[in-house]
Every structure is written in structure tokens, then in C-alpha cells.
Amino acid sequence: MKILVTGMSGLIGTALRRALDSEHDLIALNRSNVDGVATHTADISDFNAIKGAFQGQDVVVHLAAKAGENYTWQDLRDTNLEGTRHVFQAAVDAGVKRVVFASSGATVAGWETEEPYKALVEGRYDDLPETWPLINVDMAPRPRGIYGSTKVWGEALARHFADTTNTSFFNVRIGYVNAEDKPTNARQRSVWCSQRDVVNAILAAIHAPESLRCETFFASSNNRYGYRDLEHGKTLLGYEPLDSADD
């Protein structure tokens, strides 16, 4: 397949490239050149500058984003809101078959203000019940912060385009991925996602049946103290985490 990846120079993009390089024709949409990959250099906030990159592509994986709360509203607006709209619109205009959107577990992280999820992310394991209800994709979003809210917007926009065009969309609610590729605190033991697992989640979305039009699923590792329900991704796409924060 011909696959365009936005934000390929980032941590997840770099890991994904290693998995895709040998089997697919890759192009990067990036603000700076990606060595060894054909790169369309542009900022996704500029629609006219990016739209040429989408011609002839089968799949778009949209990873580019300002992640976290340490950005100004203008940064989040230009990249996560306008930039995502530009990517989706350019993909639809070019007749791309599928868009895989890197959403975030931040869309539901607001639950961490309530028990027992608060105890989970604070590492107060003695305060936990024997089992706890998992947050699933059918529940209303509960974002934490402006960043999480921008990802809710992206998911809603994906649904709109899936309902009104011939392009299918997959929202992958990615857990905490880090360069160390291991959890480094109590919260990460709950929401961590290994680089291998996030790549496999994206691959599952890329290769999902054409009959699926718009789906959302969580991508985390198989964490003992997790609270996000991974069952939808397993049932629908066969996404099975291989790693665990507890290892």
C-alpha cells in the first residue's frame, strides 16, 4: 500500500516506520525532512501546503500533534484542531481509502479524579476493590485538559467524515508511550503502552476490513492496574497487547 504518515519524525512515527518500511510505499508529511523516506515538508496548519502530499495514497496515519498541556491555546488550535481538519479534508479530497487517527487516552482521563481510578493512577493499590469497572469506548468522553478535548474533537470530526464520504476512519486512543519504553511512575503502570503494542494497534487499524467505516478503540499494554477496556479492539480488529507494565 501507499501510506502517508504525518509526524513520522516523532517517537511513535519512528517506531511505526520500522514496521512499515519493508512492505509498503511510505511518504512522510513532516515539518522537517525524514532521512531515508520521501518527505513532503510542510506544516499541517497550512492546508494549501499539505494537500499535494495526499494524492495517490491508500492510507493516511495521522500522528502529528501537540501532545500534553504544556502548549498554548494557539499551538493546540493550529495543530490539533485546524491541522487535523486539514489532514482529514485533504485525505477525503484525494480519495484516500482510510485514515488512522492517533487519538489519546486523554479523552477519558478525567475519570482519574474519581475512585477507584484515582487510587489506580496514584498507586494506592491497597485501597482498590478486588475488581473495578473498565472505561469502554461506548461511554461518553471525559477529557482531561484542553489537549484531551482536542482529541475528542478529532474523533467527532472523523465520525462526520466517515458518515459523509467514502473514506473510513479509525480513532486509536493511545496510552502513554515513552522513549524509555517502560513505565516510570504509578500512573504509567495504569496507562502505559509499549512501542511494540502501539505499532501493532495502528497496523490493526490499517489492515482492518473495508466494511468497517468508523471505529474507536483503546491501545494500551496489558496492564494489571489499567482501567481502559481493550476488548473492543481485540474483538473487532484482533488487537492483542504483547507487553505489560507489570513486566
Stockholm file with secondary structure:
# STOCKHOLM 1.0

chainA/1-247         MKILVTGMSGLIGTALRRALDSEHDLIALNRSNVDGVATHTADISDFNAIKGAFQGQDVVVHLAAKAGENYTWQDLRDTNLEGTRHVFQAAVDAGVKRVVFASSGATVAGWETEEPYKALVEGRYDDLPETWPLINVDMAPRPRGIYGSTKVWGEALARHFADTTNTSFFNVRIGYVNAEDKPTNARQRSVWCSQRDVVNAILAAIHAPESLRCETFFASSNNRYGYRDLEHGKTLLGYEPLDSADD
#=GR chainA/1-247 SS CEEEEETTTSHHHHHHHHHHTTTSEEEEEESSCCTTSEEEECCTTCHHHHGGGGTTCSEEEECCCCCSSSSCHHHHIIIIIIIHHHHHHHHHHTTCSEEEEEEEGGGTGGGGGSTTHHHHHHTCGGGSCSSCCCBCTTSCCCCCHHHHHHHHHHHHHHHHHHHHSSCEEEEEEECBCCTTSSCCSHHHHHHBCCHHHHHHHHHHHHTSCTTCCEEEEEECCCCTTCCBCCHHHHHHHCCCCCCCTTC
#=GC SS_cons         CEEEEETTTSHHHHHHHHHHTTTSEEEEEESSCCTTSEEEECCTTCHHHHGGGGTTCSEEEECCCCCSSSSCHHHHIIIIIIIHHHHHHHHHHTTCSEEEEEEEGGGTGGGGGSTTHHHHHHTCGGGSCSSCCCBCTTSCCCCCHHHHHHHHHHHHHHHHHHHHSSCEEEEEEECBCCTTSSCCSHHHHHHBCCHHHHHHHHHHHHTSCTTCCEEEEEECCCCTTCCBCCHHHHHHHCCCCCCCTTC
//
